[in-house]
Amino acid sequence: MFTLKPQTSEEGCSTGCCTPQPRGKEACPGCGAETKGVLDKTLSHLLTDAAKASLSCLDGFHYCKTPSCEIVYFRVDETLTQDDLTVTVGLKEGASPATVCYCFDWTKEKIAEEIARTGKTTALEDIKAKMENPGCSCETLNPSGACCLGDVGKVIKEIETTF
Ligand SMILES: [Zn+2]
């Protein structure tokens, strides 16, 4: 049986919220994109029990966020997809709900609805305010294991161009 490691509360990353991710980039075997490593605690929170049972350990995985690529995590000769996760990977094509901020539950749908209704979105302000208080848990809630702000900013721009 897999046991969760105790959570640590180390000092944050460059944006002040997360433990630094493992260094070193690797090319995704599915799409060739450069990918960043993820911490084992990210996977331990987000993988299904079946996926965890099939792996010897959770070290050394990288995360692919290419929308058209079905690989979510990979390491030397193992790959994991949406089916192996308990949350929807919002940046992947066809994801529903298309969650972009897992800590405070912002989805592409919610941002688009807000822009349609009010002409703008408060997503970034809301996320930044809540990062201060109560604080975020990207490293165990977000499939990327990292702060969502960059992704949210891109998503807002994408959505705004469709209006
Ligand atoms: Zn990929």
Residues whose N, C-alpha, C, O or C-beta is under 5 A from the ligand:
A	BS01	ZN	C28 G30 C31 G32 C64 T66 C69 I71
